[in-house]
């Protein structure tokens, strides 16, 4: 591990986490959210830079409790999920300190599954998507930090290699189930819930492949998931703040009234299904190559899941934005919302055209022996 990777890998990941955490605060500024953002950045930095696994997991637990406190008034279900994930992270912290790596791996993996919304553990994240989308976007940023800590401290041991085939199969199955459910949703929030669950299954499969040397790619999957879903969630909230809840049985044609919003929604949706030129395309390609070595059946399931999600995304965009124009007195994206959309899209494009910016230092940093 050289000095450059030691410095750049945590810093680059922190930059992504900070930008994603800041996105909803910039889009909908409130003073108390600014203080929460600064606190989140501190604990995310501790998690990413800590040389001790126990300290890193304790910081991850702290971020989950902060998200739970913010979400509690809007959704008890989401808040309970975040508290449970914090308890699991604390357990992983204790297990790492006691060198019980199999226990730490299990607790950390379940915490990631909860935070990512992997079916059937998706209820908490689904509630956040529906009732606290602001918190959902920020907790996706903290999820990236949790994945980084998992890859660094518990994914280098024999037990992780032995568990890899199971994680790959479970993740692929969960992704397939979520993708199929997404095809039959009847409103925009349902589409966001299903998309999140599908990406959660993909992330779980990526963690399974990481233990056989796919560390950088697994981190890229987490980063792409956070940026694409975070942007999609912010655009969905922006649209709903203008027209109310969006049902697929109602009128569409909103692209004329909100052209910038519609374009941003399309780009974030495309990033989530591997649109060429964006980070998702590289992440999917790297994941599928490694999945094939673990389980050809899971690889086919993941390809089908991505195809189903692409169909659902096209159907959603067509239903919500295309068709006979629907007039609206509400404005298109405001300047601060455009800044957020541009910031996240540019990052997705950067990682799409130059993935080595993240992959090379992440592989060098995370492939080395874990710290104590």
N, C-alpha and C positions, 0 to 999 in steps of 0.2 A: 504494500500500500504506500504510494508516494505522498509527498506533502500536499501536492496540488489536489489530489482526490480527497485527502483528509479534510482539507479546507472547503473545497467547492461543493462536495456532495451534500453535506448538511445545509450549507448556505443556500444552494439552489432550491432544495426542498423547502426550506423556511420561506424563501421568496414566494414560492407557489402558495404555501399555506397562508402567508400574510395577505397576498393579493385576493385569494378566495375568501378569506375571513372578512376583508375590508369591503368586498364587492357589495353586499347588501346594505352595509352602513353608508356607503357612498350613494347608492341608489335611493335609499330612504333614510336620510340622516336624522338621528335623534341623539341628544347629548348623552343619555345613559348608555346607549349602545357604543359610543366612542370609548368610554371607560372600560366596558366589557371587552372591546376589541384590543385595547392595549394590554389588558390582563391575559387574554388568550394568546397574544403574540409572545408574551413572556414565558408562559408554560409550554407553548409549542417549541420555543427556542431551547428550553431546558431539556425537553424530550429528545430533540434532535442532536444536541451537542453533548449530552451527558455521557461520560465514559463508563458509567456504571448502569447495568440493566435495571436494578432496583429503583434507582433514582429516575430513570427514563420512564418506567411504567407508572411510577407515582405521579409524574407530571402528566402523563396521559389520563390517569384517573382524575386528576384535578380539573383538566379541561372538560371531561365528561360531566363532572358535577356542576361546573359553571354553565354548561349548556342546559343541564337539567333544571337549574334554578331559573334560567331565562324562559324555558319552555313550559314550566309547571302550570302557570295560570292559563295557558292556551290548551294544553293537552296533558292530562295525567298519564295517558298511555305512553306517549313519547317521553315524558319525564321519567317514568319508572324504568323504561328501557335504558335511558342514559345512566340512571343510578345503578342499574344492574351491570352495565358495561364498566362503570367505575369500580364496582366491587370486584369484578373479574380482573380488571387491570391491577388492583391492589393485591389480589391473590397471586397474579403473575409476578408482581414485584417481590413478594415474599418468597415465591418458589424459585425465582432466579437467584435471590440472595442465598437461599439454602441449597443451590445447585441441583434442584429437582426439575430438570429441564423438560421431562415428559409432561409434568403437571403444568409448567409454565407455557409450553406449547399449546396444550389443550385449552387452558384458560384464555390465552391470548387469541387463539383461533376463534373461540366462541364470541369473544368481545368484538372481533372484527366482523364476524357474521351478523351480529346484532346491529352494529353501527352501519354496516353496508346494506342491510335490509334483505339478506339472503332468505329466500323462502325455505321453511315455514316460519322463520324468525323475523318476519318483515313487518309485523304489526306496529311496532313502535315507530319505525321509519315511515311507514304509511301514514300514521297519525301526524307525524311532523310535517310531511309533505302537504297534508290537508289543512292543518290548523296552525302550524308554526313554520312556514317555509323559510323565514329568515334564519331561524335556528338550524333548520335542516342544511342550508347552504354552509353555515359556519361549522357545523359538526362534520360535514364532509371534509373540510380543511383539516380538522383535528384527526379524522380518520386517516388521512395521508400520513400524518405524523405517527399514528399508531402502527400503520403498515411498515413504515421505516424502522421503527423500534423492533417490531416483530422480525423483520428480515435481518436486522443487525444482531439481535441477541439470542433468538431461540430457533432460528431456521438453519443452523449449521450442524445440527446433531443427528446422530443415526436415527433417532425416533422420528425426526422430521422427514427423513428420506423414506422410512418405512410407511409413514402416514400419507406420503405424497399421492399414491394411486387412489386412495380413498377420497382425499380432498378434491382431486381432479374430477372424479366421477360424481361426487356430490355436487360440486360446483356446476358441472355441465348439466346435470339433471335439474338443478334449481333454475339455471338460466333458461333451459327449455320450457319449463313450466311457466315461468314469469313471462316469457316471450309470447306463448300461446294465450295467456290471460290478457296481455296487452292488446292483442288483436280484437278482443270483444268488449273493450271498454266503451262506455257511453258518454264520457265527459273528459275534459282536458286534464283534470286532476287525476282521474283514473289512469290516463296515459302516462302521466309523470310517475305515478306509483309503480306501474308495471315496468316502465323503463328503468327505474331505480333498482327494482328487484332483479331484473335481468342482468344489469351490470354488477350487482352484488354477487350473483352466481359466477360471473366471469372473473371477478376479483378473487373469489375463493379458489377457483381452478388455477389462477395465476400463482397464488401462494403455494399450491401443490407443486407447480413446476419450478418454483424458486429454489427449492432445496436441492435440485440437480443442476444448479448453476445459472438459473434464469433470474437472478436478483434484480438487475437493472430493469429488465422487461416487466417484472412484477410491479416494481415501483412506478413505471410508466403507465401501466394499466390503472393503478390507483390515482395517479395524477390526472390522467385523461378522464377518468370517471368523475373526479371532483370538479374539474373545469367544465366539462360538457353538461353534467347534471346541474351544477351550480348555475351556469348561464341559462339553462332551460328553465330552471325554477324561477329565476329572477324575471325572465321574459314572461313566464306564465302569470306571475304575480302582477307584473306591469299591465298585462292585458286585462286581467280580472279587475284591477283597480279602475279601469276605464269602462268596461262593459258588463261587469258582474261575472258570476259563474258561467262557464262556457260549456254548453251541452252540445253533443254531436247531432242531436235531432233538431237543433235550431238552425237559424240562418247563418251562412258563412260570409264570404265576400269581404273580409275585413282588410285585405291587402291594400285596397285603395285608400282607406282611412288611416292605416298604420303601416306604411311601406317599410320604414326602417325597422320597426318591431318585427314585422313579418320576415324580413331578410335575416335579422339576427336569430330569430327562432329557427329558421331553416338551417342556418349554419351550425347552431348548437345541436340541433337534432341530427344533422349530418355527421358532426363530430362523434356523436354517440354511436353511430353505426359504421364507423370506419371510412368516412369520406376521404378520398385520396387528397393528399396535401395537408391533412390535419393529423394531430397526434394520434387519434384513434386508429388511423390506417396502419401506422407503424406498430402500435401496441397490439392490435389484432393479429398482424402478420407474425410478429415475434412469438406471441402466445400460441398461435396455431402450429407453428413449426415445432415448438417444444411439446405441446400437447400430443402431437402425432407420435412422439417417441414414448410417451407414457401410456396413451390409450387412443388408438384410432377411432374407436366407437365414440369416445367423448369428444374427439375432434369434429366428427361429423355432426354430433349433437350441437356443438358450439357454433359451427357454420350455419346450421339450420336456425338456431336461435337468433343469430345476427340477421339472417335473411328475414325471419318473421318480424323482428323488431324494425327492420328497414321498411317493410310493407306497412306496419302499424304507423311508423313515422310519416310516411307519404300520405296515408289515409287521413291521419290527424291534420297535417298541414293543409291538405285539400279541403277537408271539411270545415276547418276553422277560418282559413284565409282566402280560399279561392271561391269562384262562383259569382253570382250576381252581386254587385257592390252593395254593401250595407253602410249608409252614411252614419257619421258620428261627430258630435261636437267636441269630443275629447281630443286632446292633442296626441301627436305621435310621441315617440320616446323623447323625454326631456334631456337636456344637455348632460346632467349627471348620470342618467340611465344610459345614454349613448357612450359615455366615457367607460362605464362598467362593461358594456357589451364589447366595445373595441378592445379594452384591456384583456379580457378573457379570450377573445377570438385571436388576437395577435399572439398570445402565448400558445394557444393551440396550433397556430400556423408555424410558429417558431419551432416547436417540438415536432411538427410534421415534416418540415423541410430540413431541420438540423437536429434530429433526435439524439445524436451523439453528444450534444451539449449536456444532456442529463444522463444518458445511458452510460457513457464511458466513465465519468467519475463515480456514478452510482455502483457500477459493476466493480470498479477497483476498490471502492470503500466497503461495500457490503459483502463482497466475496472473501474478504480477509477474515482471520479468526476473530470471533466476538470478543468484545472487551469484558472485563471481569464484572 
